[in-house]
């Protein structure tokens, strides 16, 4: 084996290791499955169901599965709590939340939870800066949401949605995470080839060194 071939094998092997280093050094989501779970609403409630004026109570458990822990620990997703907002019926347009005139109370087993105006539209929605209310429960908690319409006769057609709060800033990351997951089998094969070339280069180098010592 010539020195040129040894040198070429080493260079190609090192170059082929780069895709693997970039892929597996990233703490990304586990493909489309995690993304689908992260964006599944807790509930979609027709605003018509609030027109009677009586309070409506909803109960749900904040998930604390291995999958959800992975999502929350992802440094670009994190734990952003939940959001309550109104949207057009069957559409992706937000209804200005203050126009709904809703009293919203959220509590867990320890008492009321703080509600704050959401800083931006949830992922996939748009149309207004008056988005909705955000709250931040702990994983594993049982949550009660109490909704009361102050002016039920003025409620528009549409839906009230409660879902994990993700801003539009995660869009590019989700696309990248999905592509990253899909490419992993290919990257694994490239990495295996890289190690083979490096092993060949090392073996050739040692053989050349032995010849010189003789």
C-alpha positions as CSV (number, residue, x, y, z in Angstrom):
1,X,0.0,0.0,0.0
2,X,1.5,3.3,-1.1
3,X,1.8,6.3,1.2
4,X,-0.5,8.3,-1.2
5,X,-3.2,5.7,-0.7
6,X,-2.8,5.7,3.0
7,X,-3.0,9.5,3.1
8,X,-6.1,9.5,0.8
9,X,-7.9,6.9,3.0
10,X,-7.2,8.9,6.1
11,X,-8.5,12.1,4.6
12,X,-11.7,10.5,3.1
13,X,-12.3,8.6,6.4
14,X,-12.1,11.8,8.5
15,X,-14.3,13.7,6.0
16,X,-17.0,11.0,6.2
17,X,-17.0,11.2,10.0
18,X,-18.2,14.8,9.9
19,X,-21.9,14.1,9.0
20,X,-22.1,11.7,11.9
21,X,-20.6,14.1,14.3
22,X,-23.0,16.8,13.3
23,X,-26.1,14.5,13.4
24,X,-25.5,12.7,16.7
25,X,-24.1,15.6,18.6
26,X,-27.5,17.3,18.3
27,X,-30.2,16.7,20.9
28,X,-33.0,16.6,18.4
29,X,-36.5,15.3,18.6
30,X,-37.2,11.7,17.6
31,X,-38.6,12.5,14.2
32,X,-42.2,13.2,13.3
33,X,-43.6,11.0,16.1
34,X,-42.3,13.4,18.9
35,X,-43.4,16.4,16.9
36,X,-46.9,15.0,16.4
37,X,-47.2,14.3,20.2
38,X,-45.9,17.7,21.1
39,X,-48.5,19.5,19.0
40,X,-51.6,17.4,20.0
41,X,-54.2,19.7,21.6
42,X,-55.6,18.9,25.0
43,X,-59.1,19.8,23.8
44,X,-61.0,21.6,21.1
45,X,-64.2,23.0,22.5
46,X,-66.9,24.6,20.4
47,X,-67.6,28.1,21.5
48,X,-71.3,27.3,21.0
49,X,-71.1,25.1,24.1
50,X,-70.4,28.2,26.2
51,X,-73.5,30.2,24.9
52,X,-75.7,28.7,27.6
53,X,-73.8,30.9,30.1
54,X,-73.1,28.1,32.6
55,X,-69.5,27.4,33.5
56,X,-67.7,24.6,31.7
57,X,-65.1,22.6,33.5
58,X,-62.3,20.6,31.8
59,X,-59.9,18.1,33.4
60,X,-56.7,16.8,32.0
61,X,-53.4,15.3,33.2
62,X,-50.1,16.9,32.2
63,X,-48.2,14.0,30.5
64,X,-44.9,12.9,32.2
65,X,-44.0,10.0,29.9
66,X,-40.4,9.2,28.7
67,X,-41.4,10.7,25.3
68,X,-42.6,14.0,26.9
69,X,-39.5,14.2,29.1
70,X,-37.4,13.9,25.9
71,X,-39.4,16.7,24.3
72,X,-39.2,19.0,27.3
73,X,-35.4,18.4,27.7
74,X,-34.7,19.3,24.1
75,X,-32.9,22.6,24.4
76,X,-34.8,24.2,21.5
77,X,-38.3,23.0,22.6
78,X,-38.2,23.2,26.3
79,X,-41.2,23.3,28.6
80,X,-43.4,26.3,27.6
81,X,-46.5,25.3,29.4
82,X,-50.0,25.5,27.8
83,X,-52.1,28.1,26.0
84,X,-55.8,28.7,25.9
85,X,-57.0,30.5,22.8
86,X,-59.8,31.0,20.3
87,X,-59.7,30.1,16.7
88,X,-62.0,30.1,13.7
89,X,-64.1,27.0,13.1
90,X,-62.0,24.5,11.2
91,X,-59.4,27.2,10.3
92,X,-56.0,28.5,11.5
93,X,-57.0,32.1,12.2
94,X,-57.0,33.3,15.8
95,X,-60.0,35.0,17.3
96,X,-58.9,38.0,19.4
97,X,-59.1,36.6,22.9
98,X,-60.5,39.6,24.7
99,X,-63.4,39.8,22.3
100,X,-64.6,36.4,23.7
101,X,-65.1,37.9,27.2
102,X,-64.2,34.7,28.9
103,X,-63.3,34.1,32.6
104,X,-60.7,31.5,32.7
105,X,-59.5,29.8,35.9
106,X,-56.9,27.1,36.0
107,X,-55.9,25.1,39.0
108,X,-53.9,22.0,40.0
109,X,-54.0,19.9,43.3
110,X,-52.3,22.7,45.2
111,X,-54.4,25.6,44.1
112,X,-54.8,28.2,41.3
113,X,-52.2,28.6,38.6
114,X,-51.1,31.9,37.2
115,X,-52.4,33.0,33.8
116,X,-50.3,35.3,31.6
117,X,-51.0,36.8,28.2
118,X,-49.2,34.7,25.5
119,X,-46.3,36.5,24.0
120,X,-47.0,35.3,20.4
121,X,-49.3,33.2,18.3
122,X,-49.1,29.4,18.8
123,X,-47.4,27.5,16.1
124,X,-49.5,27.2,13.0
125,X,-51.9,30.1,13.8
126,X,-52.0,33.8,13.0
127,X,-54.2,36.8,12.5
128,X,-54.0,38.8,15.8
129,X,-51.7,40.0,18.5
130,X,-54.4,39.4,21.1
131,X,-53.6,35.7,21.3
132,X,-54.7,34.0,24.5
133,X,-53.6,33.0,28.0
134,X,-50.7,30.9,29.0
135,X,-50.2,28.8,32.1
136,X,-47.4,26.5,33.3
137,X,-48.3,23.4,35.2
138,X,-45.9,20.8,36.4
139,X,-45.6,17.4,34.7
140,X,-47.8,14.7,36.2
141,X,-50.3,17.2,37.7
142,X,-54.1,16.9,37.3
143,X,-55.4,20.2,35.9
144,X,-58.8,21.7,36.1
145,X,-59.8,24.5,33.7
146,X,-63.0,26.4,34.4
147,X,-64.5,28.6,31.6
148,X,-67.3,31.1,32.0
149,X,-68.6,33.4,29.2
150,X,-69.5,36.8,30.6
151,X,-71.4,37.7,27.4
152,X,-72.4,34.3,26.0
153,X,-74.8,35.8,23.4
154,X,-71.9,37.6,21.7
155,X,-69.7,34.5,21.3
156,X,-68.7,33.9,17.6
157,X,-68.7,30.6,15.8
158,X,-65.4,29.0,16.4
159,X,-63.5,26.9,18.9
160,X,-61.6,27.2,22.1
161,X,-58.4,25.3,22.1
162,X,-56.1,24.2,24.9
163,X,-52.7,22.8,23.8
164,X,-49.0,22.8,24.6
165,X,-47.6,26.2,23.8
166,X,-45.1,26.3,21.0
167,X,-44.3,29.6,19.2
168,X,-43.8,29.9,15.5
169,X,-40.0,30.0,16.1
170,X,-39.9,26.2,16.4
171,X,-40.9,25.7,12.7
172,X,-37.4,25.6,11.2
173,X,-36.2,23.4,14.0
174,X,-39.0,20.9,13.6
175,X,-38.3,20.6,9.9
176,X,-34.6,20.1,10.6
177,X,-35.3,17.6,13.4
178,X,-37.5,15.5,11.0
179,X,-34.9,15.5,8.3
180,X,-32.1,14.7,10.8
181,X,-34.1,11.7,12.0
182,X,-34.8,10.5,8.5
183,X,-31.1,10.8,7.5
184,X,-29.7,8.9,10.4
185,X,-29.7,5.4,8.8
186,X,-27.7,6.9,5.8
187,X,-25.4,8.7,8.2
188,X,-24.7,5.5,10.2
189,X,-23.7,3.7,7.0
190,X,-21.4,6.6,6.0
191,X,-19.9,6.6,9.5
192,X,-19.2,2.8,9.3
193,X,-17.5,3.3,5.9
194,X,-15.4,6.1,7.5
195,X,-14.2,3.8,10.2
196,X,-13.3,1.1,7.7
197,X,-11.2,3.6,5.7
198,X,-9.5,4.8,8.8
199,X,-8.7,1.3,9.9
200,X,-7.2,0.6,6.4
201,X,-5.2,3.7,6.7
202,X,-3.9,2.8,10.1
203,X,-3.0,-0.7,9.0
204,X,-1.2,0.6,6.0
205,X,0.7,3.1,8.0
206,X,1.8,0.5,10.5
207,X,2.9,-1.8,7.7
208,X,5.0,1.0,6.1
209,X,6.6,1.7,9.5
210,X,7.5,-1.9,9.9
211,X,9.2,-1.9,6.5
212,X,11.3,1.1,7.5
213,X,12.3,-0.6,10.8
214,X,13.6,-3.6,8.9
